[in-house]
Amino acid sequence: MTSNDYLNMYANDREDRYHHLPPLDIAIKISRILSKRFKVKDIDLNRREMLANKFNITDCSLSKLLEEIKYHQI
């Protein structure tokens, strides 16, 4: 998936700000961390909360991003 594809998904996401996908720069940082250390299926609730807190996004936003990573390989 290219950054333009992600930006299109981000722009078309009609959820409120607590359930919205994170901005592209944060999504790239999270995907880089995940690609070096984890697989999406291995991330438990504690790691989700830690990543969400580290990047100042909601847990729901992170979960939505993880689903996109799992299906589209950002």
Buried (B, 14 or more C-beta within 10 A) or exposed (E): EEEEEBBEBBEEBEEEEEBBBBBBEBBBBBBEEBEEEEEBEEBEEEBBEEBBEEBEBBBBBBBBBBEBBEEEEB
